[in-house]
Amino acid sequence: MQASLKQLRYFVAIADCGKVSEAAKRLHVSQPTLSSALAQLEQIWDTQLFIRHKAWGVTLTANGSRLLTRSRAMLQHSGSLNDFARELNEQVSGDITLGCFSTLAPLWGPELLSSAKHQFADLNIEIVEGDLSQLQAGVIDGRFELVLVYGIGAHERIVTEHIASCEPHVLLPIEHPLANRSSLSLLDLREEPFVLLDLPHSRDYFHGLFESEGAVPKPAYRSSNFEMTRCMVAEGLGYSLLNQIPKTNSTYSGAKVCTVPLELASKHRLSIVVASHAGHEASVRAQAVRALLKEQANSR
């Protein structure tokens, strides 16, 4: 007896969610159905895939972890075959998971979903946010066909395509004495408290900006949340450096911020890229999503 593709999908969903109950909700099936399918799969493969924990779900066994990687690959190959069949009729349909860097997601994701809804009614895009390391790992293990990230932290098993650029700018409270300046250097801000957007790789990028100008920040606060950083600046707790500029200067707290160009910012321009696994052929769905993201970038 061989494992079915449905059982593989169930296995991967449970691994991703960490709980059978959460996977059942995602797959829109009953929890007993999912538990039964998992038990059958473990019997077919004659191995335990998960360790069950009453209080907090399941964790993969060593064999389960190895089989998960192969299962993802099998599902992707199956999807490629379906894509080939659809391609014969020039159809774009099915499911695709797009990984997206957390600070890019709110500024790119909703527009992408809206465009896809109008152009490809049968294409279902799930957007999963994360930091660079999480997204790279997701590409390598097959969880994400595509990711939208900054072009930093190259990996030999991942290929990237540049679609847009962004420059760092200074974020200040709207009533700050320096808010009306046409541009600012980091030396102009050496006495000001600094609020760091504290994400892996991002923190190294921002520290590199200071080093390049021979400036030393005065650390005040830090947050891994983009909007939390904006709110702290709006409340007068310091200034920050960011690469993305929302279309509103209002923050969640109701207070406002302003952006001032950073001098020599072009030297520190970041590339926004679409990345995928170097060894996998792009599915029809992935090609469609990539094209939508490029259209979106060109319209900005």
C-alpha positions as CSV (number, residue, x, y, z in Angstrom):
1,M,0.0,0.0,0.0
2,Q,1.3,3.4,-0.9
3,A,0.7,6.8,0.6
4,S,-1.7,9.1,-1.2
5,L,-1.1,12.7,-2.1
6,K,-4.0,13.6,0.2
7,Q,-2.2,11.9,3.1
8,L,1.0,13.7,2.2
9,R,-0.9,17.1,2.2
10,Y,-2.3,16.2,5.6
11,F,1.1,15.3,6.9
12,V,2.7,18.5,5.7
13,A,-0.2,20.6,7.1
14,I,0.1,19.1,10.6
15,A,3.9,19.7,10.5
16,D,3.4,23.3,9.5
17,C,0.7,24.0,12.1
18,G,2.2,22.0,15.0
19,K,-1.3,20.9,16.0
20,V,-3.8,18.5,14.5
21,S,-6.7,20.8,15.4
22,E,-5.1,23.8,13.7
23,A,-4.3,21.7,10.6
24,A,-7.9,20.5,10.4
25,K,-9.2,24.1,10.4
26,R,-6.7,25.0,7.6
27,L,-7.7,22.0,5.5
28,H,-11.4,22.3,6.3
29,V,-11.7,18.7,7.4
30,S,-12.7,17.2,10.7
31,Q,-10.0,16.5,13.3
32,P,-10.9,12.7,13.5
33,T,-10.5,12.5,9.7
34,L,-7.0,14.1,9.9
35,S,-6.0,11.9,12.9
36,S,-7.1,8.8,11.1
37,A,-5.2,9.8,7.9
38,L,-2.0,10.4,10.0
39,A,-2.4,7.0,11.7
40,Q,-2.8,5.3,8.3
41,L,0.3,7.1,7.0
42,E,2.4,6.0,9.9
43,Q,1.2,2.4,9.4
44,I,2.0,2.5,5.7
45,W,5.5,3.8,6.4
46,D,5.9,1.8,9.5
47,T,7.4,4.7,11.4
48,Q,6.2,7.3,13.9
49,L,6.1,10.7,12.4
50,F,5.2,12.9,15.4
51,I,5.5,12.9,19.1
52,R,2.2,13.8,20.6
53,H,2.0,16.3,23.5
54,K,-1.3,16.7,25.3
55,A,-0.8,20.3,26.2
56,W,0.9,21.8,23.1
57,G,0.4,19.7,20.0
58,V,2.9,17.6,18.1
59,T,6.6,17.7,17.2
60,L,8.3,15.8,14.4
61,T,10.4,12.7,15.1
62,A,13.8,12.4,13.4
63,N,12.3,10.2,10.7
64,G,9.3,12.5,10.4
65,S,11.6,15.4,9.7
66,R,13.3,13.5,6.9
67,L,10.1,12.3,5.4
68,L,8.6,15.8,5.6
69,T,11.3,17.2,3.2
70,R,10.6,14.3,0.7
71,S,6.8,14.8,1.1
72,R,7.1,18.5,0.2
73,A,9.1,17.6,-2.9
74,M,6.6,15.0,-3.9
75,L,3.7,17.5,-3.6
76,Q,5.6,20.1,-5.5
77,H,6.3,17.6,-8.4
78,S,2.7,16.6,-8.3
79,G,1.7,20.3,-8.6
80,S,4.2,20.7,-11.5
81,L,2.4,17.9,-13.4
82,N,-0.9,19.5,-12.8
83,D,0.5,22.8,-13.9
84,F,1.8,21.3,-17.1
85,A,-1.7,20.0,-17.8
86,R,-3.2,23.4,-17.1
87,E,-0.6,25.1,-19.2
88,L,-1.8,23.2,-22.2
89,N,-5.0,25.1,-21.7
90,E,-3.2,28.3,-20.5
91,Q,-5.0,28.1,-17.1
92,V,-3.6,29.6,-13.9
93,S,-5.3,28.0,-10.9
94,G,-4.6,26.2,-7.7
95,D,-2.8,27.1,-4.5
96,I,0.6,28.8,-3.9
97,T,2.3,30.0,-0.8
98,L,4.3,33.2,-1.0
99,G,6.7,34.0,1.8
100,C,7.0,37.8,2.4
101,F,9.4,39.8,4.5
102,S,7.4,41.2,7.4
103,T,8.0,44.9,6.6
104,L,7.1,44.4,2.9
105,A,4.0,42.3,3.4
106,P,1.5,45.1,4.3
107,L,2.8,47.3,1.5
108,W,2.8,44.6,-1.3
109,G,0.6,41.8,-0.2
110,P,-2.9,43.2,-0.3
111,E,-2.4,44.8,-3.7
112,L,-1.0,41.5,-5.0
113,L,-4.1,39.6,-3.7
114,S,-6.4,42.1,-5.3
115,S,-4.7,41.9,-8.7
116,A,-4.7,38.1,-8.6
117,K,-8.4,38.1,-7.7
118,H,-9.2,40.1,-10.8
119,Q,-6.7,38.4,-13.2
120,F,-6.7,34.8,-12.0
121,A,-10.0,34.0,-10.3
122,D,-9.0,30.4,-9.7
123,L,-5.6,31.2,-8.2
124,N,-5.4,31.1,-4.4
125,I,-2.4,32.9,-2.9
126,E,-1.5,32.4,0.8
127,I,1.0,35.0,2.1
128,V,3.2,34.0,5.1
129,E,5.3,36.7,6.8
130,G,8.7,36.1,8.3
131,D,12.2,37.4,8.6
132,L,15.0,36.7,6.0
133,S,16.3,33.5,7.7
134,Q,12.8,32.0,8.0
135,L,11.9,32.8,4.4
136,Q,15.2,31.3,3.1
137,A,14.6,28.2,5.1
138,G,11.1,28.0,3.7
139,V,12.3,28.2,0.1
140,I,15.0,25.5,0.7
141,D,12.6,23.0,2.4
142,G,9.9,23.6,-0.2
143,R,7.3,25.4,1.9
144,F,7.4,28.5,-0.3
145,E,7.6,28.5,-4.1
146,L,8.4,32.2,-4.1
147,V,9.4,34.8,-1.5
148,L,9.5,38.6,-1.6
149,V,12.5,39.8,0.3
150,Y,15.3,42.3,0.4
151,G,18.3,41.3,-1.6
152,I,20.6,40.7,1.3
153,G,22.0,37.5,2.7
154,A,22.6,35.5,-0.6
155,H,22.3,31.7,-0.5
156,E,23.7,29.3,-3.0
157,R,20.5,27.3,-3.3
158,I,18.3,30.3,-3.9
159,V,18.1,32.5,-7.1
160,T,16.7,36.0,-7.1
161,E,15.3,38.5,-9.5
162,H,15.4,42.2,-8.8
163,I,12.0,44.0,-9.1
164,A,12.4,47.3,-7.2
165,S,14.8,49.4,-5.1
166,C,14.3,51.4,-1.9
167,E,16.5,53.9,-0.1
168,P,16.7,54.5,3.7
169,H,15.1,57.6,5.1
170,V,15.0,59.3,8.5
171,L,11.7,58.9,10.5
172,L,11.0,61.8,12.9
173,P,8.1,63.0,15.0
174,I,6.2,65.5,12.9
175,E,6.9,68.4,15.2
176,H,10.6,67.6,15.5
177,P,12.9,70.7,15.0
178,L,14.7,68.8,12.1
179,A,11.5,67.7,10.4
180,N,11.6,70.6,7.9
181,R,15.1,69.9,6.7
182,S,15.5,68.8,3.0
183,S,17.9,66.1,4.0
184,L,19.8,64.8,7.1
185,S,23.0,63.0,7.7
186,L,23.5,60.6,10.6
187,L,26.0,63.0,12.1
188,D,23.1,65.6,12.3
189,L,21.3,63.1,14.5
190,R,24.2,62.0,16.8
191,E,22.7,63.6,19.9
192,E,19.2,62.2,19.2
193,P,18.0,58.9,20.7
194,F,17.7,56.1,18.1
195,V,14.8,53.6,17.8
196,L,16.0,50.4,16.0
197,L,13.8,48.2,13.8
198,D,15.4,45.1,15.2
199,L,15.1,42.3,12.7
200,P,17.8,39.7,11.7
201,H,19.9,41.1,8.9
202,S,18.0,44.4,9.1
203,R,19.8,45.4,12.3
204,D,23.2,44.7,10.6
205,Y,22.1,46.8,7.6
206,F,21.2,49.8,9.8
207,H,24.4,49.5,11.9
208,G,26.3,49.5,8.6
209,L,24.8,52.9,7.7
210,F,26.2,54.4,10.8
211,E,29.6,52.8,10.3
212,S,29.8,54.1,6.7
213,E,29.3,57.7,8.0
214,G,31.5,57.4,11.0
215,A,28.5,58.0,13.3
216,V,27.6,56.2,16.5
217,P,23.8,55.9,17.4
218,K,22.5,56.6,20.8
219,P,20.3,53.4,21.4
220,A,17.0,54.2,23.1
221,Y,14.5,51.6,22.1
222,R,14.1,48.7,19.7
223,S,11.3,46.7,18.2
224,S,10.9,43.9,15.7
225,N,7.6,45.4,14.6
226,F,7.5,48.0,11.8
227,E,4.5,49.8,13.1
228,M,5.6,49.7,16.7
229,T,8.8,51.4,15.6
230,R,6.8,54.2,13.8
231,C,4.6,54.6,16.9
232,M,7.5,55.1,19.2
233,V,9.0,57.7,16.9
234,A,5.6,59.5,16.7
235,E,5.5,59.7,20.5
236,G,8.8,61.5,20.5
237,L,10.9,58.6,21.9
238,G,13.6,59.1,19.2
239,Y,14.2,58.9,15.5
240,S,14.5,55.8,13.3
241,L,15.8,54.6,9.9
242,L,13.4,52.8,7.6
243,N,13.3,51.8,4.0
244,Q,9.6,51.5,3.4
245,I,7.3,54.6,3.4
246,P,3.6,54.0,4.0
247,K,1.2,56.2,2.1
248,T,0.0,57.8,5.4
249,N,2.0,59.6,8.0
250,S,-0.5,58.6,10.7
251,T,0.4,55.8,13.1
252,Y,-1.7,53.3,14.9
253,S,-1.5,55.5,18.0
254,G,-3.0,58.5,16.1
255,A,0.2,60.5,16.4
256,K,2.1,61.4,13.2
257,V,5.6,61.1,11.8
258,C,7.4,62.6,8.9
259,T,10.1,61.3,6.6
260,V,13.3,63.2,5.7
261,P,15.7,61.9,3.0
262,L,19.0,60.6,4.3
263,E,22.0,62.1,2.7
264,L,24.0,59.7,0.5
265,A,21.0,57.3,0.7
266,S,21.6,56.1,-2.8
267,K,24.8,54.5,-1.7
268,H,22.7,52.3,0.7
269,R,19.9,51.5,-1.7
270,L,18.3,48.1,-1.0
271,S,17.1,45.8,-3.7
272,I,13.7,44.1,-3.4
273,V,13.8,40.7,-5.0
274,V,11.6,37.7,-5.8
275,A,13.5,34.6,-4.8
276,S,12.9,30.9,-5.5
277,H,14.8,27.5,-5.2
278,A,17.6,27.3,-7.7
279,G,16.9,23.6,-8.4
280,H,13.1,23.8,-9.0
281,E,11.3,24.6,-12.2
282,A,8.8,27.5,-11.7
283,S,5.2,26.4,-11.8
284,V,2.6,28.2,-13.8
285,R,1.3,29.7,-10.6
286,A,4.7,30.9,-9.6
287,Q,5.2,32.5,-13.0
288,A,1.9,34.3,-12.7
289,V,2.6,35.6,-9.2
290,R,6.1,36.7,-10.3
291,A,4.6,38.6,-13.2
292,L,2.0,40.3,-10.9
293,L,4.7,41.5,-8.5
294,K,6.8,42.9,-11.4
295,E,3.7,44.7,-12.7
296,Q,3.1,46.1,-9.2
297,A,6.7,47.3,-9.0
298,N,6.6,49.0,-12.4
299,S,3.4,50.9,-11.4
300,R,5.0,52.5,-8.4
